[in-house]
Amino acid sequence: MNVATGLARRMPSRDDAVEKATLPGDRAFIERFVAGLKESVETDRVALAHVEDDIDAALGERVPAANEITPLSLRLRSAVAQLVDIVMRETRDQPQGEVATAVIRSCKAMAEALPAGGDEGLGHLRRVALAAQDIIDQGVIDEDLFDYLADELAGEA
């Protein structure tokens, strides 16, 4: 007889005596949680579908307005995280050479705290945009993925 068997014999089953806990509002909480997850996934799909446009907005000739920097940074951060994840899967968690350098550069940009704004916010936005562009330029990710996601979001896929 092992310890678990001996303990089970000495401890009576209390399942019948213990009522299942039901908290009011459990269902509402779960529905809000699931809705939040769906929104998060949709936000990530939008970020990845529009990553090239967001890179252009961050690095283009027109400097993003102060109120555009934070939302653009958040979308690009989401896209970069997904791009790194795709690259890691495609390289079986062993990127080599320039791909590894791009992944490391992206991770460093993502490790930065999101600045409140101003020049620091613009600098962070541009570092994240450059990291995204660097990952895309490695050729590991099929660029048709971005077109597919954009079409799917537009209802064409």
C-alpha positions in Angstrom: 0.0 0.0 0.0 1.4 3.3 -1.0 0.9 6.7 0.8 -1.9 7.8 -1.6 -3.8 4.6 -1.2 -3.5 4.7 2.5 -4.6 8.3 2.7 -7.6 7.6 0.5 -8.7 4.7 2.8 -8.4 7.0 5.9 -10.1 10.0 4.4 -13.8 9.6 3.6 -15.0 11.0 0.3 -16.4 14.4 0.9 -17.7 15.1 -2.5 -21.2 14.4 -1.5 -21.0 16.7 1.6 -19.4 19.6 -0.2 -21.8 21.8 -2.2 -20.6 23.1 -5.5 -19.8 26.8 -5.1 -21.9 29.0 -7.3 -21.1 32.6 -7.4 -23.6 35.1 -8.7 -22.4 36.6 -11.9 -20.1 33.7 -12.9 -21.7 33.5 -16.3 -21.5 37.2 -16.9 -17.8 37.2 -15.9 -17.1 34.3 -18.2 -18.9 36.0 -21.1 -16.9 39.2 -20.5 -13.7 37.3 -20.3 -14.4 35.4 -23.6 -15.5 38.6 -25.3 -12.2 40.2 -24.1 -10.2 37.3 -25.5 -12.1 37.5 -28.9 -11.4 41.2 -29.0 -7.7 40.6 -28.2 -7.4 38.0 -31.0 -9.2 40.3 -33.4 -6.8 43.1 -32.5 -3.9 40.9 -33.1 -5.2 39.9 -36.5 -5.8 43.5 -37.4 -2.2 44.4 -36.3 -0.7 41.6 -38.4 -2.9 42.3 -41.4 -1.8 46.0 -41.4 1.7 45.7 -40.2 3.2 47.0 -43.5 0.9 50.0 -43.4 1.8 50.7 -39.8 5.5 50.4 -40.6 5.0 53.0 -43.4 3.1 55.3 -41.0 5.8 55.0 -38.4 8.8 55.4 -40.7 7.3 57.5 -43.5 7.9 61.1 -44.4 5.0 62.3 -42.3 5.7 62.2 -38.6 2.7 60.6 -36.8 0.6 63.0 -34.7 1.1 62.8 -30.9 -2.3 61.1 -30.5 -1.3 58.4 -33.1 1.9 57.3 -31.5 0.6 55.2 -28.7 -2.1 53.3 -30.7 0.4 52.7 -33.5 3.0 51.5 -31.1 0.6 49.1 -29.5 -0.4 47.6 -32.9 3.2 47.3 -34.0 4.2 45.7 -30.7 1.4 43.1 -31.2 2.5 42.5 -34.8 6.2 42.2 -33.8 5.3 39.6 -31.1 3.4 37.6 -33.7 6.1 37.9 -36.3 8.7 36.7 -33.8 6.4 33.8 -32.9 6.0 32.8 -36.5 9.7 33.0 -37.2 10.5 30.9 -34.1 8.0 28.2 -35.3 9.3 28.3 -38.9 12.9 27.9 -37.6 11.9 25.3 -35.0 13.1 27.7 -32.2 16.6 27.8 -33.7 17.0 30.9 -35.9 20.4 31.3 -37.4 22.5 34.2 -38.6 20.7 37.4 -39.6 17.3 35.8 -38.7 18.6 35.3 -35.1 19.9 38.9 -35.1 16.5 40.2 -36.2 14.7 38.2 -33.5 17.1 39.5 -30.8 16.7 43.1 -32.0 12.9 42.6 -32.0 12.9 41.2 -28.5 15.0 44.1 -27.3 12.6 46.6 -28.8 9.6 44.7 -27.2 11.4 44.7 -23.8 11.3 48.5 -23.7 8.5 50.0 -21.7 5.9 51.9 -23.7 6.8 55.6 -23.2 4.2 58.1 -22.3 4.7 60.1 -25.4 6.8 62.9 -26.9 10.2 62.2 -28.5 10.6 59.1 -26.4 7.3 57.7 -27.7 8.2 58.5 -31.3 11.7 56.9 -30.9 10.2 53.7 -29.4 7.6 53.6 -32.2 10.3 53.8 -34.8 12.5 51.1 -33.1 9.5 48.7 -33.0 8.7 49.5 -36.7 12.3 48.9 -37.7 12.2 45.6 -35.8 9.0 44.6 -37.6 10.5 45.5 -40.9 13.7 43.6 -40.1 11.8 40.5 -39.3 9.7 40.7 -42.5 12.9 41.3 -44.6 14.4 38.0 -43.5 12.2 36.1 -45.9 11.1 33.5 -43.4 7.5 34.7 -43.4 5.5 34.4 -46.6 4.4 37.9 -47.3 1.1 36.6 -48.8 0.1 36.0 -45.2 -0.4 39.8 -44.8 -2.6 40.0 -47.9 -4.6 37.0 -46.9 -5.3 38.5 -43.4 -6.2 41.9 -44.9 -8.6 40.2 -47.4 -10.1 38.0 -44.7 -10.7 41.0 -42.4 -12.3 42.8 -45.4 -14.6 39.8 -45.9 -13.0 38.8 -49.2 -11.4 35.5 -48.1 
